[in-house]
């Protein structure tokens, strides 16, 4: 029953992120739909696969998404440039928690400092708030992600 409820919640989040268009924003010459403001901010996951860095940006919630949802979902970005396009869709002053964690035995990790710094500079230009985890945070399946500010 809990698994079915979690699946429904994740589906609602996916629909909200994917289709929750509130306004149009311009990013360079491309019009992109703005993502909705999130009560709990957004969570950014990163991992390396096949020699490249991948990213997923999802709405924060008390439910912990599965590894498959994060790594195989429709919102996986396969480059820093693709991540920047998604960041440009966020409302100004939105919060992002970029976490280094182990979930279901899978290690989400921070990319090299040069990538982290480039993303941090870009989010500052956009007026976004970024919290970066300095070390791996263990998260149990079915557990909760608590909002922590890492300095």
N, C-alpha and C positions, 0 to 999 in steps of 0.2 A: 504494500500500500504506500509506504514512504517513497519507494523507488518511482512508482507511478506519479505521485504528487510532485516529486523532484523533476521528473520528465516534463510534466505540464508547466511547472514554473520556468524551467529552462526554455521551453518552447515559446512561452509568453515573452520572456526576455529577448529571445532571438527575433521574434516578430517585431517587438518594440524597437530594438536597435535597427533592424533591417528596414522597417517600413514606417517608423515613427518620425516622419518628416514634419518639422515645425516651420521652417523658413528656408530660404535659399541663401547661400553664402557664396562668395567668389573666392577662388583659390587660383591665382594666376589668371590664365585665360579660360579656365574650365569652371563651369557652374557645377557645384556639388551640393547635395542636400545636407542640411544641418542635422546632426544627431540630437536627440532630446537631452535635456538636463536630467541628471540622475541624482536621486536623493542620497545615494551612497557613493557617488563618484563612479569612476571607471577603473578597471583593473587591467594592467598590461602584463602579458606573459611573453617571454622570449625564450627561444631554444635554438640550438644549431642542429641542422639535419642536412645531409648531403653537401657539406661544405659551405652552407649559407645560413644566415640568421633568419629566423621566422618569428612573426609576432602575431598575437591575437589581442584585441582590445574589446573587452566586454563590460557591460554594466555591472557595477558592484552590487552584491546582494549578500544575505546571510547564508545562502546555499552555496556550496562549493561545487563548481562544475566538474564534470569528469574530464579525464585526460583526453578522451576521444573528442569531446565537445570543443576543447581548446585547440587540439592539434589537427583535427580533421574537419572542423566546421567550415562553413562558407565564409567566415571572416578571417581566415588565416592570410596574413600578408607576408610575402616572400622577399621583401626588401625594405630597406630604410625609407626609400622614396614612397613605397606604398603605405608605410606607416605614417609618413608625413601627410599624405592625402587624407587619411582617416583622422589624424589629429586636427587638421584644418576644419573638419566637420563639427568638432566639439564646440559648445557654447563657451564664450569668454568666461574666465574664472572657474571653469569646471576643474575638478580634482581627479588626478590619475595616480594610482598606486602601482608602481612597477616592482613586482615582487620576484625574489629569488627563492624558490621553494621546491619541496619534494611533495608530489601528489601521486598517490597510487604507485609509488616506486619510480615515477618519472621525474627527472630533474629539470625544472625550468630554471634557467640561469641568466645572469646578466651578460650581455655581449661585451666586447672589449671597451675600455674606457673611451676611446675615440668615438665609438658609436653612441655611447651613453651621453657624452658631452655634446655631440651634434644634435641628438634628440632634445636634450635639455635646453640648448640654445634656441632651437626651433619652437619649443613649447613656450619659452619666455616671449618670443616674438608674437605668439598667438594669444598671450595673456592667460595661459593655463597653469594650474598648480600641479607640481610633480613631486611625489614622495617616492624615494628610491630605497629599496631594501639593501642593506650592506652585506647580508649573509643569508644563507638558506634557512627558510622557515618551514618546519614540518607541519603539514596539514593532513589530518586524518580524513579518509573518505566519509562523506556525510557530515563532516565537521563544519565549523563556521570560520569565516575570514573576519577577523576583527580589524578595525581601522587603526593602524599604528603609524605614527610619524617617525620616520627614521632620519637621523641627522648624522 
